[in-house]
Amino acid sequence: MAQQSVALLNRSGQTSSDSRFQHNLNRRVVYMSSNNHPLGQQPVEQPIIPLLEGLATTRAIRRYKDEAIPEAHLRDILFSATRAPSGSNRQPFRFLVLTDSEKAAQAKALIAQSAQDIWTEKERNDGYTKGSGSNPDSPKSRMARTMREYVGHFGSVPVLILPCLIRYRDPDPMEGASVYPAVQNLLLAARGLGYGGVITGFHRPVEAELKTLLEIPDDVFVACTLTLGKPQGSHGPVRRRPLDEFVFTDSWGSSAHWAVDPPGTRFTSAGPPKKHKDNQEV
């Protein structure tokens, strides 16, 4: 049974479980959807990327080709996003998708200016041109160049998505658990179909103007900004710190003996800022 489940996720070939799964999906579309768009008769495209490979190779993609994402793929990506779990299955997440309309262009321009202001200040305050930043080949310099290009072209990204949360209680730190899993589902589905994206908070300084422009109700939380498109580069293994730094057993800081990275894992020196005893970041 476990092998059948993996097969369903990993390949597009029809199996008996595939047929039952798609049959059930189609039945629900017939009974529950009031939209008679032709895509209602088109199954979700099944990527051939193994599930765990997709999880380990979904990078933050900030450079996009000047290509629109077909509506069929947008449907598949957003369908996958909305399969995510949420508290009590209330499904309070919503996605505002902006592509090539006049209003979309206005929203993109509004967030683009905010993104440029935020990055300019961060680059200056975090010393991106100092230390290793003076070496054009250093990771620090490469990141600075990537971010400059990203915010400079933000206004022309193929797709801008605003994942939102309909609040039905007072704001709480745990409320993100009912929207961010859907955001990650979205990025993974995009990866499977050959696209890429990245999450930012660039909308925050202009959220009030954005809500007015897009008619977003006051009680709706804009969880993040997500840009999406066909990558200019490619996805590939992400770099992280060693697994034993993340996984503890029985006591905080006590690494699990089985928390070892598989062969070929690539690492990074990046991590949370360290603090002195006086609680100051270094």
Secondary structure as GFF3:
##gff-version 3
##sequence-region A 1 282
A	DSSP	alpha_helix	2	10	.	.	.	ID=ss1
A	DSSP	alpha_helix	16	32	.	.	.	ID=ss2
A	DSSP	three_ten_helix	38	41	.	.	.	ID=ss3
A	DSSP	alpha_helix	51	57	.	.	.	ID=ss4
A	DSSP	alpha_helix	71	81	.	.	.	ID=ss5
A	DSSP	three_ten_helix	87	89	.	.	.	ID=ss6
A	DSSP	beta_strand	93	98	.	.	.	ID=ss7
A	DSSP	alpha_helix	102	125	.	.	.	ID=ss8
A	DSSP	three_ten_helix	131	134	.	.	.	ID=ss9
A	DSSP	alpha_helix	139	152	.	.	.	ID=ss10
A	DSSP	three_ten_helix	154	156	.	.	.	ID=ss11
A	DSSP	beta_strand	159	166	.	.	.	ID=ss12
A	DSSP	three_ten_helix	173	178	.	.	.	ID=ss13
A	DSSP	alpha_helix	180	192	.	.	.	ID=ss14
A	DSSP	beta_strand	196	200	.	.	.	ID=ss15
A	DSSP	three_ten_helix	204	206	.	.	.	ID=ss16
A	DSSP	alpha_helix	207	214	.	.	.	ID=ss17
A	DSSP	beta_strand	220	222	.	.	.	ID=ss18
A	DSSP	beta_strand	225	229	.	.	.	ID=ss19
A	DSSP	three_ten_helix	243	245	.	.	.	ID=ss20
###
